[in-house]
Amino acid sequence: MSPKLSSEAMIARRARILDAARWCFLNFGFSRTSLGDIAQRAGISRTLLYRGFKDKEDLFMQVFDDWMLSRLPLAMEVVRAPGSPRERLFAVCRRVLLEPWSEMEAAPMSSEFLEVCQGLSPEVAGRHRECLLECLNQVFDDTGVALVFLLALEGQIEDKPRLDVLERRVRILVDRFTADGP
């Protein structure tokens, strides 16, 4: 019998599994990623995957949930940081959109990753959207403006642009939606 892991070790192993799974899904695609691929990349046995995840779909949803929702506390930190609304709004967009997009842009199966995220986990995507809307409302102090900004922001990725193009688009939106814009 193996020794019982500390809670810190269990958290570290879970993070390693989620990182390995995200890499596999982004590089091989959902359908071509096997639990064996993920286990090998994470340095664990395939059996251990089933202790924390019921199947590949569950693991995928938890990857997306962890990856996106873990960014929101960082975004809330920059919302509360000193700076103009423009600086804070762009910093939020950097945390929740541009940073993950930079990782996805380099991956061959990123388009499929986005599609599967929406198809498998509309509730996770919805939770992410609600948290992001709350964050944006902290910047704008107006729920209506925050919602319109979010809708405009979501529209910027429809054509899956390169990171530099997306960043230019985000800067234009931020400039237009903040009082100290041009």
TIFIPA-885724 format. One record per residue: chain; x negated, y, z negated of N, C-alpha, C in turn. Coordinates in nm, 4 decimals. Each point is the difference from the previous one (the first is absolute). Layout:
// TIFIPA-885724
  cadena        nu        nv        nw       cau       cav       caw        cu        cv        cw
       A         X         Y         Z         X         Y         Z         X         Y         Z
...
END
This chain:
// TIFIPA-885724
  cadena        nu        nv        nw       cau       cav       caw        cu        cv        cw
       A   -0.0840   -0.1183    0.0000    0.0840    0.1183    0.0000   -0.0885    0.1247    0.0000
       A    0.0324    0.0966    0.0825   -0.0798    0.1213    0.0089    0.0336    0.0935   -0.1160
       A   -0.0970    0.0826   -0.0388    0.0251    0.0926   -0.1110    0.1036    0.1047    0.0395
       A    0.0745    0.0458   -0.0992    0.1028    0.1021    0.0230   -0.0690    0.1332    0.0298
       A    0.0486    0.0667    0.1037   -0.0563    0.1289    0.0386    0.0546    0.1119   -0.0874
       A   -0.0836    0.0983   -0.0252    0.0463    0.1188   -0.0715    0.0935    0.0785    0.0914
       A    0.0764    0.0898   -0.0568    0.0921    0.0784    0.0815   -0.0777    0.0870    0.0993
       A   -0.1175    0.0489   -0.0402   -0.0820    0.0797    0.0919   -0.0463   -0.0842    0.1179
       A   -0.0403   -0.1247   -0.0269   -0.0445   -0.0897    0.1070    0.1163   -0.0349    0.0928
       A    0.1183   -0.0173   -0.0571    0.1171   -0.0308    0.0827    0.0350    0.1194    0.0895
       A   -0.0091    0.1204   -0.0537    0.0266    0.1206    0.0782   -0.1028    0.0138    0.1120
       A   -0.1260   -0.0267   -0.0321   -0.1071    0.0082    0.1002    0.0208   -0.1047    0.1095
       A    0.0402   -0.1205   -0.0378    0.0230   -0.1044    0.0997    0.1184    0.0381    0.0896
       A    0.1049    0.0514   -0.0595    0.1161    0.0413    0.0792   -0.0395    0.1092    0.1001
       A   -0.0790    0.0970   -0.0460   -0.0457    0.1075    0.0891   -0.0840   -0.0574    0.1139
       A   -0.0856   -0.0959   -0.0313   -0.0832   -0.0642    0.1025    0.0865   -0.0737    0.1021
       A    0.1031   -0.0677   -0.0482    0.0918   -0.0714    0.0897    0.0748    0.0983    0.0895
       A    0.0519    0.1072   -0.0581    0.0751    0.0986    0.0786   -0.0894    0.0686    0.1032
       A   -0.1226    0.0314   -0.0378   -0.0933    0.0605    0.0957   -0.0321   -0.0967    0.1132
       A   -0.0238   -0.1262   -0.0351   -0.0302   -0.1016    0.1015    0.1188   -0.0199    0.0932
       A    0.1183   -0.0048   -0.0563    0.1207   -0.0194    0.0809    0.0228    0.1194    0.0921
       A   -0.0167    0.1211   -0.0519    0.0175    0.1187    0.0838   -0.0981   -0.0043    0.1171
       A   -0.1262   -0.0331   -0.0258   -0.0996   -0.0081    0.1054    0.0424   -0.1039    0.1047
       A    0.0426   -0.1164   -0.0447    0.0417   -0.1056    0.0932    0.1207    0.0432    0.0823
       A    0.1000    0.0575   -0.0640    0.1196    0.0426    0.0730   -0.0332    0.1088    0.1021
       A   -0.0873    0.0920   -0.0364   -0.0368    0.1069    0.0920   -0.0877   -0.0493    0.1146
       A   -0.0779   -0.1021   -0.0240   -0.0941   -0.0463    0.1021    0.0479   -0.1199    0.0805
       A    0.0798   -0.0864   -0.0603    0.0486   -0.1185    0.0720    0.1469    0.0121    0.0372
       A    0.0730    0.0862   -0.0683    0.1443    0.0096    0.0181    0.0704   -0.0901   -0.0986
       A    0.1265    0.0278   -0.0209    0.0773   -0.0776   -0.0968    0.0120   -0.1458    0.0424
       A    0.0397   -0.0229    0.1249    0.0261   -0.1374    0.0440   -0.1270   -0.0852    0.0080
       A   -0.1129    0.0625    0.0264   -0.1246   -0.0772    0.0131   -0.0787   -0.0105   -0.1296
       A    0.0455    0.0665   -0.1030   -0.0678   -0.0099   -0.1295    0.0563   -0.1182   -0.0761
       A   -0.0882   -0.0835   -0.0485    0.0441   -0.1131   -0.0821   -0.0369    0.0274   -0.1456
       A    0.0663   -0.0692   -0.0890   -0.0349    0.0127   -0.1416   -0.1426   -0.0485   -0.0230
       A   -0.0445   -0.0956    0.0817   -0.1385   -0.0462   -0.0084   -0.0982    0.1111    0.0347
       A    0.0326    0.0817    0.1021   -0.0858    0.1141    0.0366   -0.0137    0.0964   -0.1176
       A    0.1127    0.0281   -0.0621    0.0020    0.0949   -0.1120   -0.0780   -0.0562   -0.1183
       A    0.0251   -0.1250   -0.0321   -0.0706   -0.0626   -0.1125   -0.1508    0.0007    0.0240
       A   -0.0412   -0.0345    0.1209   -0.1432   -0.0028    0.0317   -0.0609    0.1395   -0.0152
       A    0.0658    0.0996    0.0534   -0.0523    0.1371   -0.0085   -0.0032    0.0484   -0.1450
       A    0.0969   -0.0422   -0.0809    0.0060    0.0417   -0.1410   -0.0930   -0.0838   -0.0885
       A   -0.0512   -0.1095    0.0546   -0.0902   -0.0853   -0.0768    0.0709   -0.0838   -0.1040
       A    0.1235   -0.0425    0.0314    0.0761   -0.0834   -0.0931    0.0579   -0.1181    0.0769
       A    0.0611   -0.0912   -0.0732    0.0657   -0.1124    0.0661    0.1389    0.0436    0.0474
       A    0.0473   -0.0695    0.1002    0.1333    0.0304    0.0522    0.1070   -0.0241   -0.1075
       A   -0.0226   -0.0987   -0.0835    0.0939   -0.0321   -0.1075    0.0193    0.1196   -0.0931
       A   -0.1085    0.0733   -0.0263    0.0109    0.1162   -0.0884    0.0914    0.1084    0.0576
       A    0.0060    0.0081    0.1319    0.0901    0.0993    0.0604    0.1444   -0.0238   -0.0405
       A    0.0367   -0.1269   -0.0084    0.1388   -0.0328   -0.0322    0.0350    0.0281   -0.1465
       A   -0.0985    0.0258   -0.0815    0.0298    0.0362   -0.1394    0.0549    0.1412   -0.0109
       A   -0.0382    0.0859    0.0951    0.0454    0.1383   -0.0077    0.0933    0.0421    0.1116
       A    0.0102   -0.0836    0.1050    0.0781    0.0361    0.1169    0.0732   -0.1232    0.0488
       A    0.1300    0.0146    0.0260    0.0768   -0.1188    0.0369   -0.0253   -0.0458    0.1430
       A   -0.0326    0.0947    0.0905   -0.0292   -0.0367    0.1381   -0.0695    0.1181    0.0679
       A   -0.0284   -0.0134    0.1284   -0.0719    0.1042    0.0733    0.0808    0.1293    0.0063
       A    0.1315   -0.0096    0.0150    0.0830    0.1195    0.0053   -0.0051    0.0768   -0.1314
       A    0.0061   -0.0739   -0.1107   -0.0086    0.0627   -0.1314   -0.1356    0.0684   -0.0170
       A   -0.1052   -0.0673    0.0399   -0.1336    0.0579   -0.0095   -0.0093    0.1262    0.0860
       A    0.0536   -0.0051    0.1203   -0.0036    0.1162    0.0884    0.0724    0.1186   -0.0636
       A    0.1182   -0.0246   -0.0541    0.0761    0.1095   -0.0626   -0.0764    0.0581   -0.1180
       A   -0.0643   -0.0860   -0.0776   -0.0756    0.0495   -0.1141   -0.1249    0.0759    0.0440
       A   -0.0597   -0.0402    0.1127   -0.1131    0.0748    0.0559    0.0451    0.1413    0.0346
       A    0.1077    0.0096    0.0749    0.0510    0.1310    0.0409    0.0377    0.0836   -0.1218
       A    0.0722   -0.0606   -0.0917    0.0443    0.0694   -0.1208   -0.1205    0.0540   -0.0771
       A   -0.0961   -0.0856   -0.0246   -0.1180    0.0400   -0.0765   -0.0783    0.1084    0.0737
       A   -0.0204   -0.0200    0.1283   -0.0821    0.0925    0.0776    0.0617    0.1383    0.0063
       A    0.1284    0.0067    0.0241    0.0638    0.1300    0.0158    0.0380    0.0634   -0.1342
       A    0.0583   -0.0776   -0.0884    0.0434    0.0577   -0.1274   -0.1177    0.0375   -0.0894
       A   -0.1137   -0.0674    0.0159   -0.1163    0.0351   -0.0816   -0.0543    0.1382    0.0380
       A    0.0351    0.0499    0.1157   -0.0456    0.1312    0.0444    0.0824    0.1136   -0.0606
       A    0.1199   -0.0297   -0.0418    0.0892    0.1064   -0.0472   -0.0457    0.0660   -0.1297
       A   -0.0527   -0.0725   -0.0981   -0.0529    0.0715   -0.1174   -0.1143    0.0957    0.0361
       A   -0.0822   -0.0397    0.0974   -0.1070    0.0891    0.0463    0.0588    0.1241    0.0657
       A    0.1079   -0.0203    0.0749    0.0669    0.1132    0.0637    0.0607    0.0928   -0.1054
       A    0.0573   -0.0575   -0.1044    0.0578    0.0838   -0.1062   -0.1091    0.0792   -0.0715
       A   -0.1187   -0.0569   -0.0121   -0.1113    0.0735   -0.0614   -0.0330    0.1245    0.0810
       A   -0.0058   -0.0136    0.1332   -0.0346    0.1169    0.0812    0.1147    0.1006    0.0041
       A    0.1227   -0.0456   -0.0172    0.1133    0.0926   -0.0077   -0.0162    0.0909   -0.1203
       A   -0.0474   -0.0559   -0.1095   -0.0129    0.0757   -0.1254   -0.1321    0.0761   -0.0097
       A   -0.0899   -0.0223    0.0945   -0.1316    0.0649   -0.0023    0.0141    0.1464    0.0408
       A   -0.0981    0.0794   -0.0371    0.0040    0.1394    0.0437   -0.0161    0.0083    0.1522
       A    0.0496    0.1066    0.0541   -0.0109    0.0222    0.1443    0.1301    0.0518    0.0562
       A   -0.0088    0.0486    0.1208    0.1190    0.0535    0.0669    0.0919   -0.1155    0.0377
       A    0.1280    0.0309    0.0260    0.0896   -0.1058    0.0471   -0.0539   -0.0696    0.1259
       A   -0.0600    0.0759    0.0894   -0.0565   -0.0582    0.1219   -0.1091   -0.1023   -0.0335
       A   -0.0911    0.0372   -0.0878   -0.1097   -0.0910   -0.0376    0.0546   -0.1256   -0.0678
       A    0.0942    0.0193   -0.0906    0.0551   -0.1148   -0.0717    0.0812   -0.0902    0.0925
       A    0.0772    0.0597    0.0898    0.0811   -0.0788    0.0929   -0.0891   -0.0802    0.0940
       A   -0.1049    0.0622    0.0511   -0.0898   -0.0745    0.0886   -0.0699   -0.1123   -0.0773
       A   -0.0370    0.0266   -0.1247   -0.0648   -0.1031   -0.0817    0.0941   -0.1192   -0.0221
       A    0.1285    0.0276   -0.0207    0.0984   -0.1080   -0.0133    0.0047   -0.0812    0.1291
       A    0.0081    0.0697    0.1118    0.0058   -0.0694    0.1302   -0.1267   -0.0820    0.0243
       A   -0.1124    0.0507   -0.0433   -0.1250   -0.0741    0.0148    0.0075   -0.1313   -0.0786
       A    0.0471    0.0088   -0.1236    0.0057   -0.1199   -0.0852    0.0978   -0.1048    0.0517
       A    0.1187    0.0443    0.0380    0.1062   -0.0973    0.0313    0.0101   -0.0376    0.1471
       A   -0.0615    0.0772    0.0878    0.0116   -0.0310    0.1423   -0.1349   -0.0111    0.0697
       A   -0.0827    0.1017   -0.0106   -0.1238    0.0013    0.0772   -0.1012   -0.1045   -0.0466
       A   -0.0147   -0.0178   -0.1299   -0.0956   -0.1009   -0.0482    0.0413   -0.1420    0.0402
       A    0.1263   -0.0402   -0.0232    0.0362   -0.1345    0.0467   -0.0045   -0.0113    0.1527
       A    0.0332    0.1086    0.0692   -0.0018   -0.0035    0.1470   -0.1423   -0.0229    0.0502
       A   -0.0981    0.0575   -0.0678   -0.1387   -0.0186    0.0438   -0.0408   -0.1471   -0.0099
       A    0.0460   -0.0685   -0.1014   -0.0290   -0.1432   -0.0120    0.0758   -0.0782    0.1074
       A    0.1229    0.0370    0.0225    0.0813   -0.0717    0.0985   -0.0487    0.0245    0.1419
       A   -0.0440    0.1220    0.0288   -0.0421    0.0329    0.1356   -0.1121   -0.0918    0.0487
       A   -0.0889   -0.0366   -0.0895   -0.1143   -0.0835    0.0372    0.0374   -0.1472    0.0148
       A    0.1182   -0.0377   -0.0430    0.0402   -0.1412    0.0008    0.0746   -0.0346    0.1287
       A   -0.0308   -0.1156    0.0577    0.0630   -0.0366    0.1272    0.1501   -0.0276   -0.0076
       A    0.0516   -0.0385   -0.1152    0.1412   -0.0364   -0.0105    0.0812    0.0998   -0.0827
       A   -0.0441    0.1240   -0.0031    0.0680    0.0996   -0.0838    0.1428    0.0285    0.0457
       A    0.0246   -0.0023    0.1302    0.1367    0.0247    0.0484    0.0951   -0.1063   -0.0518
       A   -0.0439   -0.1249    0.0078    0.0830   -0.1087   -0.0512    0.0201    0.0135   -0.1508
       A   -0.1042    0.0428   -0.0706    0.0073    0.0165   -0.1443    0.1130    0.0957   -0.0354
       A    0.0067    0.1145    0.0688    0.1061    0.0976   -0.0262    0.1380   -0.0572    0.0280
       A    0.0131   -0.0707    0.1112    0.1294   -0.0584    0.0362    0.0445   -0.1039   -0.1022
       A   -0.0925   -0.0851   -0.0419    0.0344   -0.1038   -0.0972    0.0350    0.0632   -0.1339
       A   -0.0707    0.1077   -0.0373    0.0312    0.0695   -0.1259    0.1461    0.0421   -0.0037
       A    0.0452    0.0604    0.1065    0.1378    0.0462    0.0048    0.0988   -0.1161    0.0057
       A   -0.0355   -0.1046    0.0746    0.0918   -0.1125    0.0163    0.0135   -0.0864   -0.1228
       A   -0.1117   -0.0290   -0.0655    0.0035   -0.0892   -0.1156    0.0399    0.0710   -0.1278
       A   -0.0330    0.1256   -0.0097    0.0146    0.0648   -0.1285    0.0610    0.1395    0.0076
       A    0.1241    0.0108    0.0448    0.0595    0.1336    0.0011    0.0146    0.0578   -0.1411
       A    0.0170   -0.0856   -0.1001    0.0126    0.0512   -0.1367   -0.1320    0.0567   -0.0501
       A   -0.1132   -0.0628    0.0354   -0.1303    0.0534   -0.0401   -0.0257    0.1306    0.0735
       A    0.0279    0.0022    0.1295   -0.0171    0.1232    0.0777    0.0899    0.1099   -0.0570
       A    0.1207   -0.0354   -0.0392    0.0917    0.0969   -0.0600   -0.0502    0.0536   -0.1322
       A   -0.0569   -0.0887   -0.0812   -0.0557    0.0421   -0.1291   -0.1177    0.0955    0.0231
       A   -0.0844   -0.0323    0.0956   -0.1125    0.0870    0.0338    0.0510    0.1365    0.0456
       A    0.1025   -0.0017    0.0822    0.0564    0.1241    0.0531    0.0584    0.0857   -0.1126
       A    0.0716   -0.0618   -0.0935    0.0577    0.0738   -0.1132   -0.1085    0.0646   -0.0851
       A   -0.1056   -0.0758   -0.0270   -0.1101    0.0535   -0.0814   -0.0703    0.1138    0.0724
       A   -0.0191   -0.0157    0.1305   -0.0637    0.1064    0.0775    0.0892    0.1240    0.0036
       A    0.1281   -0.0201    0.0132    0.0936    0.1133   -0.0002   -0.0067    0.0747   -0.1334
       A   -0.0093   -0.0736   -0.1086   -0.0134    0.0630   -0.1321   -0.1287    0.0822   -0.0067
       A   -0.1064   -0.0542    0.0544   -0.1287    0.0688    0.0026    0.0096    0.1292    0.0826
       A    0.0604   -0.0097    0.1164    0.0162    0.1180    0.0861    0.0891    0.1045   -0.0652
       A    0.1014   -0.0452   -0.0713    0.0881    0.0934   -0.0695   -0.0770    0.0789   -0.1059
       A   -0.1023   -0.0614   -0.0578   -0.0838    0.0704   -0.0974   -0.0745    0.1164    0.0668
       A   -0.0371   -0.0180    0.1258   -0.0694    0.1073    0.0733    0.0982    0.1084    0.0406
       A    0.1121   -0.0406    0.0596    0.0951    0.0964    0.0554    0.0973    0.0559   -0.1031
       A    0.0265   -0.0764   -0.1040    0.1014    0.0361   -0.0990    0.1354    0.0213    0.0675
       A    0.0244   -0.0797    0.1046    0.1248    0.0078    0.0754    0.0192   -0.1354    0.0684
       A    0.0965   -0.0767   -0.0455    0.0205   -0.1354    0.0511    0.0316   -0.0006    0.1494
       A    0.0774    0.0966    0.0464    0.0343    0.0067    0.1416   -0.1221    0.0217    0.0875
       A   -0.0850    0.0928   -0.0386   -0.1226    0.0268    0.0766   -0.0921   -0.1211   -0.0068
       A   -0.0103   -0.0609   -0.1165   -0.0845   -0.1184   -0.0149    0.0473   -0.1119    0.0928
       A    0.1309   -0.0206    0.0096    0.0547   -0.1038    0.0868   -0.0276    0.0294    0.1476
       A    0.0193    0.1243    0.0404   -0.0264    0.0365    0.1398   -0.1487   -0.0192    0.0315
       A   -0.0875    0.0395   -0.0928   -0.1434   -0.0209    0.0212   -0.0304   -0.1486    0.0139
       A    0.0573   -0.0813   -0.0869   -0.0242   -0.1446    0.0053    0.0462   -0.0584    0.1329
       A    0.1167    0.0405    0.0458    0.0495   -0.0483    0.1293   -0.0937    0.0407    0.1135
       A   -0.0473    0.1227   -0.0049   -0.0945    0.0465    0.1025   -0.1313   -0.0772   -0.0093
       A   -0.0453   -0.0254   -0.1206   -0.1245   -0.0746   -0.0200    0.0129   -0.1423    0.0533
       A    0.1125   -0.0648   -0.0301    0.0223   -0.1363    0.0489    0.0000   -0.0053    0.1525
       A    0.0497    0.1038    0.0627    0.0040    0.0034    0.1459   -0.1369    0.0103    0.0650
       A   -0.0987    0.0415   -0.0750   -0.1337    0.0192    0.0564   -0.0734   -0.1304    0.0302
       A    0.0480   -0.1111   -0.0543   -0.0708   -0.1267    0.0234    0.0706   -0.0909    0.0997
       A    0.1125    0.0450    0.0533    0.0789   -0.0842    0.0910   -0.0801   -0.0486    0.1196
       A   -0.0870    0.0849    0.0547   -0.0780   -0.0395    0.1173   -0.1365   -0.0570   -0.0371
       A   -0.0214   -0.0267   -0.1299   -0.1230   -0.0606   -0.0515   -0.1254    0.0735    0.0501
       A   -0.0117    0.1277   -0.0354   -0.1110    0.0816    0.0506   -0.1340   -0.0359   -0.0654
       A   -0.1062    0.0475    0.0606   -0.1325   -0.0114   -0.0616   -0.0002    0.0863   -0.1260
       A   -0.0909   -0.0288   -0.0903   -0.0068    0.0724   -0.1266   -0.0210    0.1491    0.0212
       A   -0.0875    0.0406    0.0902   -0.0250    0.1429    0.0203    0.1253    0.0709    0.0513
       A    0.0768   -0.0651    0.0850    0.1250    0.0574    0.0508    0.1015    0.0115   -0.1141
       A    0.0111   -0.1055   -0.0789    0.0932    0.0027   -0.1129   -0.0374    0.1099   -0.0984
       A   -0.1269    0.0149   -0.0276   -0.0419    0.1045   -0.0939    0.0348    0.1389    0.0530
       A   -0.0191    0.0236    0.1284    0.0383    0.1298    0.0579    0.1503    0.0231   -0.0125
       A    0.0777   -0.1031    0.0261    0.1455    0.0113   -0.0123    0.0402    0.0336   -0.1436
       A   -0.0620   -0.0695   -0.0945    0.0328    0.0224   -0.1411   -0.0362    0.1423   -0.0403
       A   -0.1139    0.0478    0.0462   -0.0391    0.1384   -0.0325    0.1014    0.1008    0.0553
       A    0.0483   -0.0240    0.1203    0.1020    0.0893    0.0582    0.1264   -0.0023   -0.0857
       A    0.0461   -0.1203   -0.0378    0.1191   -0.0092   -0.0856   -0.0192    0.0721   -0.1313
       A   -0.1141   -0.0256   -0.0633   -0.0266    0.0622   -0.1293   -0.0012    0.1520    0.0148
       A   -0.0646    0.0509    0.1049   -0.0027    0.1450    0.0219    0.1407    0.0566    0.0185
       A    0.0833   -0.0703    0.0719    0.1355    0.0492    0.0287    0.0920   -0.0064   -0.1225
       A   -0.0261   -0.0946   -0.0865    0.0890   -0.0196   -0.1151   -0.0446    0.0725   -0.1265
       A   -0.1170    0.0594    0.0015   -0.0463    0.0703   -0.1201    0.0060    0.1513    0.0227
       A    0.0258    0.0701   -0.1052    0.0179    0.1466    0.0078   -0.1242    0.0714    0.0474
       A   -0.1166   -0.0542   -0.0298   -0.1221    0.0712    0.0389   -0.0542   -0.0491    0.1340
       A    0.0881   -0.0629    0.0814   -0.0386   -0.0444    0.1345   -0.0151    0.1195    0.0927
       A   -0.0457   -0.0259    0.1249   -0.0232    0.1096    0.0949    0.1275    0.0708    0.0401
END
